[in-house]
Amino acid sequence: MKLRQTSPRDGLRWMMTGLTRLRAAPMALSGLFAMVMLLLSLLLGLPWVGPLLVALLLPALGAGWYQVGRLMQDGGTPAPATLLAPLRSPARKVLLQLGAVKAIGAWLLLEIGDLIDPDMAAAWEAFRSGQGGDGTMIEAVATLQQGMMLRAALLLPLLLAFWHAPAVALRTGAGAAKALFVSITASTRNIGAFVVYGLAWLGADLMMSALLGALVGLLGLGAIGMVLVLPAVLLFSAGFHVSMQASVDGCIEFED
């Protein structure tokens, strides 16, 4: 296993890889993502243990998307068995350990976010209840946007720290500590490429949202517009997840 040094333009190449794979198998990839979301939604519905199970499974699912990307790179067709294969692999224990550590880190960062921005809970309650005038709702939405941006900024370093760890554990059999160390090093050394990668997906997201909003508005679909929005969201999300393998292999050279 060797660490690679990338250039910022590699981030755009990673993003384009995801779009290319999405174009090759749109139905299969969007179906996989829908399956994952349904599974996680069912788990979240379990009292007490649901959120914990979801947190534990996220790195294993990340490793699964990495495997899907490798399969498509070799000309294969994505399938649920490939996505769930890491849960049956020898790396399963390490992947669950990574999930536990990541969950604890996310909880601590969100607690810090609540200390910095204690108004978000009240703004969410006001938005959810719909009580108050237009001025109150506008203020609540602005507070929610600011709070979400703050928490996203706090969670971003954690996301980059764990970015490569599931794939490292899966490909090399490394323990959680070593996988996390390699992941942090790889992300830090290639931060420029990740900035471009993130901005490219953000730009695509904003463009897609604008186009869908304009289309729904022009057609006067209203709530029925979700018929168009939901498939687009599934496709976009699947493209992003399948592009993660390109970013990992772009930063780390594994020995088969």
N, C-alpha and C positions, 0 to 999 in steps of 0.2 A: 504494500500500500504506500503510495507516494502522493504528496500534496502538489497540486498544480497551481500555477500563477496565471490568472486570467486577465483580460483587458475589459474595460467597461462595456465595449460593444458586444462582448460575449453574452451579457445580460439580455440584449435584444435577440440574439440568436437562440437563447434558451426559450424565450417567450414564443418565437416563431416556430420552434420545434413543437411546442404544445399545440399551436394552431394547425400545423401540418398533420399531426396525429389525429386531431379532432376531425379534420376534413376527411381523413382516411376511414374513420370508423365512428361517425357521430352518434348513431343509435346505440352502439355497444357501450361507448364511453358514458353517454348521458344516462343510460340504463344502469350502469355500475354506480354512478354517483347518486342516482335516485334510490338505489338499493341501500347504499350506505346511510343516506339521510333517513330512510325509513327505519333502519336498524337502530340508529342512534336515537331517533324520536321515541321508539318503543322503549328503549332502555331508560331514557330520561323520564318516562312516565312512571317508572318504578319509584316508590317512596324511599327516601333516604339513600339507598344504594345506587339509584339510577345515575345521578351525576358522577359519582365515584367510578362506576363501571365505564362510563363514556371517557372520562379522563384517562383511565388506565389503558383503554383500547386505542387512543388516538395515535401513539407512535407506531403501533402494529399496523394500523390502517395506512399510516404514512409509508411504512415499509412495503405495504401491499401496492400502493400506487407506484412506488419505485419499481417494483417487479413488473407491473403492467407496462410501464414505460420501457423497460428492458425488453419485454416480450415484443412490443410493437417495433422497437428498434431492429429486432431480428426478423421482422416480417410476420410475427404472429398476430392472432386475434385476441383482444382482451376478453377475459372471462372472469366470473365471480371466484372460481377456484384459485386463480392467480392472485386476485386481490386479497383473499383470506388465507393464502398459503403461509405467511409469516406466523400466524397464530398456531400453526401446526409444526413449525420449524424448531430446531434446537435453540434458536434465539428468543423464543417466546418469553422466557423468564426475564431476560434482560430488557426486552421491549416493554413489558409490564412495569419493570422497575423504573425505566425512563418515564413512563406515563405517570407514575406516582411522584417522581421528583419534579416533573414539569407542572403537575397539578398544584403541588405545594408552592412552587415558585410563582405560578399565576395567581394563586390566592393571596400571597403576600403582596404582590404588585397591585392587585385590585384593592387590597386594604389600604395601601399607600395612596392609591387614587381617591378612595373615599375620604381620607384625611385631608388631602389637598383640595378636593372638590366635594364637599358634603352636600351640595344642593342638588345633585343629580337625582337622588332618590325621590325628593319632593317633586322635581320637575317631571319625572316619569309617572308618578302617581297622578299629577295634574293632567298630563297628556292622556293617560289611560282612561281616567274618569270622564274627561271631556267637559268638566265643569269650569265655569268662568267664561269671560268674554273672549273676543278675538285677540285682544292685547295679551291676555293671560296665556292663551295657547301659543301665540308667536314667541312669547318670552320663554315658555316651557320648551318649545322646539329648539330655540337657540341654546338654551342651557344643556339640553340633551346632546346637541351636536358638539358643543365644546367639551362636555364630559366624555363623550365617546372618543373624540380625538385625543384627549389627554390619556385615557386608558389604553388606546391603541399605541400611542407613543411609548408608554411604559412597558407594554407587552412585546413590542417589536424586538428589543434585544434578546428577550427570552426565546422568541420564535427563531431568530437567527442562531442562537446558541444550540438549539436542538435540531436545526434544519437537517444536518447530515447524519445525526446520531443513529436513527433507526436503520438507515442503509449500511452504516459502518458495522453496527452490531450484527446485521443479517449477513453481510458479505464476508466479514472477517472472524465472527465469533467473539469479538471483543466484549469485555464487561461494560457495565453502564458508565463507570467513571472514565475509562479510556475512550469509549465512543463519544462521550460528551466533550472530552478534551480535544479530540481530533476535530469534532464538529465546530467547536468554538474557534480553533486555529484556522480551519478552512474558511469559515465565514469572515473572520477578521482579515485574512490575507486577500480576500476577493470582494471586499466591501463595495468597491466601485461597480463591479458587475452586478451585484445585488441591488444597488441603488437604481441602475438602469432597468434591471429586470422588474423591480417593483413599480417604477414609474411607467414602464411600458404596459403592464397589466392594469394599472390605475387609469391610464389614458384610454385603454380599450374598454374598460368598465364604464367610464364617463361617456364615451362615444355611444356604446350600446344603450345606456340608459336614456341618452338624449334622443336617439333614433326611435326607441320603443315608445318613449313618452310622446314624441311628435306623432307617431303612427296611431297610437291609441286615441290621442286627441283629435286627429283629423278624421278618423273613422267614427268618433263618438261612441266608443265601445264601453267606456266607464268600467264597472267592475268586471265585465266580460273580458276586458283586456288581459286579465290574468291568463287566459287561454294562450295568448302570445307570449306573455312575460315569463311564465313558468318554464316552458321549454328552452327559452333563451338563457335563463339563469342556469338551468341544468347543463346546457352545452358549454357556457362560459366557465362554470366551476369545474367541469370535467377537464376542459382544456388546460386550465391552470394546474390542476393536480397531476395530470399526466406530463406536464412540462417539468415537474420537480426533479424527475430522474436526470434530465439533461443538465440541470444546475448542479446536482450532486456529482455526476460523473465529470462535469466540467471542472470541478474543483479537486476531485480525488481520483487517482488512478488505482483501481483495484486489480489485484493479481488473481486470475481465475485458477 
